[in-house]
């Protein structure tokens, strides 16, 4: 049976190849999770900035008198089609 060297933290330990694979498989997800914590926060920040920007553009568009009149005309046209005026 072969022996491999496994690093656990800062110490070097001898073990079987299966232990080496198990050790690296358990260490990788922990590193990935630590790395992804910050990414999730960054994604929320970018999403929040995008949503606020989109809301600002919508407010600017919808408060424009020309757009307001167009929306009112569309609503009245729909009501006339439904009511049969």
C-alpha positions as CSV (number, residue, x, y, z in Angstrom):
1,X,0.0,0.0,0.0
2,X,1.4,3.4,-0.9
3,X,1.7,6.3,1.4
4,X,1.2,9.9,0.5
5,X,1.9,13.1,2.4
6,X,-1.2,15.1,3.4
7,X,-1.1,18.6,4.6
8,X,-3.6,19.5,7.3
9,X,-3.2,23.2,8.1
10,X,0.5,23.7,8.5
11,X,1.4,20.2,9.5
12,X,2.4,17.3,7.1
13,X,0.8,14.0,7.9
14,X,1.3,10.6,6.2
15,X,-1.8,8.7,5.0
16,X,-3.3,6.6,2.3
17,X,-4.2,7.9,-1.2
18,X,-7.9,7.7,-0.3
19,X,-7.3,9.9,2.7
20,X,-5.5,12.4,0.5
21,X,-8.4,12.6,-1.9
22,X,-10.9,12.9,1.0
23,X,-8.8,15.7,2.5
24,X,-8.6,17.7,-0.7
25,X,-12.3,17.2,-1.5
26,X,-13.3,18.5,1.9
27,X,-10.9,21.5,1.7
28,X,-11.9,22.7,-1.8
29,X,-15.6,23.4,-1.0
30,X,-14.6,25.4,2.1
31,X,-12.4,27.6,0.0
32,X,-15.0,28.0,-2.6
33,X,-17.7,28.9,0.0
34,X,-15.4,31.5,1.6
35,X,-14.7,33.0,-1.9
36,X,-18.3,33.1,-2.8
37,X,-19.5,34.9,0.3
38,X,-18.1,38.2,-1.0
39,X,-19.4,37.6,-4.5
40,X,-22.9,37.2,-3.2
41,X,-22.6,40.5,-1.5
42,X,-21.2,42.2,-4.6
43,X,-24.0,40.7,-6.7
44,X,-26.6,42.1,-4.3
45,X,-25.0,45.5,-4.5
46,X,-24.9,45.5,-8.3
47,X,-28.5,44.3,-8.4
48,X,-29.6,47.0,-6.0
49,X,-27.8,49.8,-8.0
50,X,-29.4,48.5,-11.2
51,X,-32.9,48.4,-9.7
52,X,-32.6,51.9,-8.3
53,X,-31.2,53.2,-11.6
54,X,-34.1,51.5,-13.5
55,X,-36.6,53.0,-11.0
56,X,-35.1,56.5,-11.6
57,X,-35.4,56.2,-15.3
58,X,-39.0,55.0,-15.0
59,X,-39.9,57.9,-12.7
60,X,-38.3,60.3,-15.2
61,X,-40.2,58.8,-18.1
62,X,-43.5,58.5,-16.4
63,X,-43.5,62.1,-15.0
64,X,-42.9,63.5,-18.5
65,X,-46.2,65.2,-19.7
66,X,-45.9,63.8,-23.2
67,X,-45.6,60.2,-21.9
68,X,-48.4,60.8,-19.3
69,X,-50.7,61.9,-22.1
70,X,-49.7,59.0,-24.3
71,X,-50.4,56.5,-21.4
72,X,-53.8,58.2,-20.7
73,X,-54.7,58.0,-24.4
74,X,-53.9,54.3,-24.5
75,X,-56.0,53.6,-21.4
76,X,-58.9,55.6,-22.8
77,X,-58.6,53.8,-26.2
78,X,-58.7,50.4,-24.4
79,X,-61.7,51.4,-22.3
80,X,-63.5,52.6,-25.5
81,X,-62.8,49.2,-27.2
82,X,-64.0,47.3,-24.2
83,X,-67.1,49.5,-23.5
84,X,-67.9,49.9,-27.1
85,X,-68.1,53.7,-27.2
